[in-house]
Amino acid sequence: MGLFWIVVVLVTTFLSCSDNSSATTTSKVTDPTFTSNYQLFTESGQSGTHKRMLRTYESPENEDRVNPGTVMGAIKSSSSKLTETAKMNIWLLAKASGEYVLKSLQLGGNLQAVLKNKKLETLFEYVEKFNNGKPQSQQISVVGSLRTHYGDSAVMKALASARQVDETKDVAAKLETELFKGWIQKQDSVDFAFLTLKIHDEGSAVLRIQKIEILENYITFLNAKTSKNENLVDALMLGYGGDRNLLLSLGMAKHDVLVGKKATELETAVLFEKVDRQRRVLQIKDGVTPVLSSEYLNKLERYISKLRATYKNNDVSLTRVLATKYGDERVAKSLVAAKYVEETKD
């Protein structure tokens, strides 16, 4: 007997038992409508509409997938009560793609509303059961299903916003983790993540900073899971083609009440990098003592003062730059020693 008819018989038997045990119930449950030509390939497989015909005869080449929509149609006459458990089992037996299940849940087109919808937990449950025992290369994800259905751009925007809302921050964290695991599995670089998030092209200053926070989280995740030592400032400067456009972008976000603090922190980090670059231009050796004792120290301090005035950022100072790079304790000891040397000269 082909897999299709095995599924039909099993589900019909299950539902018949359910009907017998609830014969006194007069309430009616409306069957969900399933379209039989949905894509059934998982996200990790080939894309496109599923067009393979299922064979009903015994053959070593029989397909191992069943169209859930076809099964639903076959059992419709047997029962009008299809439980959530039965639907889940049908999807699993048919090895339905995450996008198919997502479409079946009929969550609508508003992604912000989708992330708040409790039905999304059904998709998380399905993905967990589907992936059980499968190698990583054959696994699917909720975020992958959303990206396939709604598109990368829409999902990245929704994810960036959802992280800031109490009602959706937990589901956003789960989706973010799925996203990062997928990127690492495919060995996607930080530059790839920058482009996927479309940070440079984002018109909203708020979303731009929120997307940068996702990139920052990915760098932390990547460095923890691998031997890499990626840096957010370097990634942003590469993505923006230099510090000029990056600082311009951050400057526009500094005055927004929602992301102003984060934008200022990022701007400060970029300016610190500019100071360190100037140190190298002045050929001042790396280290607290070489900097403080350099004959070019005054030039470096004038450069820092100019940056502070230009960008109206009082966090930029020689002491802060050194402390960030070398640590507070080390800088404090060096400053005390330098002051002692100056006093002994007098």
Secondary structure, 3 states (H helix, E strand, C coil): CCHHHHHHHHHHHHHHHHHHHCCCCCCCCCCCCCCCCCCCCCCCCCCCCCCCCCCCCCCCCCCCCCCHHHHHHHHCCCCCCCCHHHHHHHHHHHCCCHHHHHHHHCCCCCHHHHHHCCCHHHHHHHHHHHHCCCCHHHCCCHHHHHHHHHCHHHHHHHHHHHCCCCCCHHHHHHHHHHHHHHHHHCCCCHHHHHHHHCCCCCCCHHHHHHHHHHHHHHHHHHHHHCCCCCCHHHHHHHHHCCHHHHHHHHHHHCCCCCCHHHHHHHHHHHHHHHHHHHHHHCCCCCCHHHHHCCCCHHHHHHHHHHHHHHCCCCCCCHHHHHHHHHCHHHHHHHHHHHHHHHHHHC
